[in-house]
Amino acid sequence: MRDERITPLLDNNHKKKKEFKSLSSIVNSKSKVTKARKKTKTKQDGWVFSLAGVHGVGKTTVYEILKKKLSDNLDIKFFPERLRSIPPVPFGSKNKQIAFRSELHYQQQMIERNGLIGQFIRNQHNHVAILDRSPLSTLIYAKALGLPKIDYDLIYDTFISVPWQKEYVIYLYAEPKSIMNRIYHRGSLDIQRQKWNEDDFKYLLRVLNKYAEIFEEFDLKAKKKIVKLDTEHLTPYETVERVLEIIKYKSGIQLKNKFSPIRNQKKITSWISN
């Protein structure tokens, strides 16, 4: 026969054991969830390479050739500089109000594009996104256009508030006069682009200077996030081959190339400029 004085103590201990078991099961289940989350977080995202350079250097031409050459690669996706092909106001305007509206519109396009890139590369280590222009160009052109400080600050503050996808910048460059000759001889300026003042040599020089300033401000060289590619004596197809070498060198991913590479090409480390 149980002692009535001991019974409540036994019952109480039994309840505590039950509570401890239920508590430990909750802790274990939370631990499993945490481990599962950690496993998910350790999945690496894909690669982002942006082609950068002043208007006229041949960046978009290289981008379009790359699209054709790599069309058999399902893990590669190309993202144009603008989702909306015809901007509501012309770029490069000498009118500060129009210039501000154009850069604001351009930045909005870049932000929307950034979300699409994130969807493509998230947790997909073998995915490669190739961009026509870096988001940094919104700051570069806003500076080159000499926007009032209040307008530039708005564009800058918006830029630094966006969680941009981590990118490797492939910066195409050439002598300013050579770039100007490419603008004159490409014969592809439609009526819309003729309003962008791309044939203004002083404007071209300002943009080139602002590229150098912004790259230094964001410390891309120290972070090893930029490769500079001298296109002065290269054809568009030769430039494309070198861009492909950079992508393979940085990502370690083998690419299906529709066209044969250039023979006797030097090792990438002998010609890239970091």
Residue, then its C-alpha position, 0 to 999 in steps of 0.5 A: m500500500r502506497d504512502e499517501r505522503i509520497t504519492p504526490l511526489l511520485d506523480n510530480n516527478h512523473k510529470k516533470k519527466k514527461e515535460f522534460k521529454s517533450l522539451s527535449s523533443i522540441v529542442n531536437s526537432k529545432s536542432k534538425v530544422t537548424k541543421a537543415r537550414k544550415k545545409t541549405k545555406t551552404k549551397q553555393d550560388g552561381w556566377v555573375f559576370s558583367l561586361a562593362g565599358v564606356h559606350g562605343v567600346g564594343k561591349t554590346t557587340v561582344y555580348e551578342i556574339l557570346k549569346k550565339k556562341l553559348s546558346d547550347n549551354l542551358d546553365i548560362k543565361f544572358f541579361p540585357e542592360r535594359l528590360r525595356s528596350i526603348p527608354p521613356v527619355p533619352f540617355g546622356s541628355k545635356n538637360k539635367q532634369i532629363a538626365f536625372r529621369s533617364e538615370l533613375h529609370y535605368q537604375q530601376q531597370m537594373i534593380e528589376r534585372n537584379g531580382l531575375i538574376g538572383q532567381f537564376i543563380r540562387n543555390q545553383h553553383n553551375h549557373v552562369a549569368i552574363l550581363d550587358r553592363s554592371p549596375l555600377s554604370t548607373l553611378i558612373y553615368a550619373k557622375a559623368l552627366g554632372l547631376p546636381k548633388i541632391d539628384y546624384d545622392l538619391i541615385y547613390d543612396t538607392f544603389i547602396s541600399v540594394p543587395w546586388q548579386k556579387e559580380y565579376v566585372i570584365y571591363l573592356y577598354a581601348e584608347p579614347k580616339s579608337i572608341m570614337n572611331r568605333i562609334y563613327h564607323r559602327g553604322s548602327l546608331d538608330i534615331q533613338r541613340q542619336k539623341w544620347n550624345e554618344d559622339d561627344f568626345k568630351y562626354l566620352l572622356r568624362v565617362l572614362n574618368k568616372y569609371a576609374e573613380i567608381f572602380e577605385e571607390f568600390d575597391l574592385k581591384a583589391k577585392k579581385k572582382i575586376v578583370k581589365l581587357d584591352t581591346e585596342h587591337l582586338t576584333p570583336y570575335e577575338t575579344v569574345e574568345r578572351v572573355l570566354e577564357i576569363i569566365k572559365y578561369k574564374s568559375g572553373i566551368q567548362l563551356k560548350n563553344k559553338f565556334s572554334p577557339i583562336r589557335n595559339q592563344k596565349k595563357i590568360t595570365s599573360w594578357i589580363s590586367n587586374 
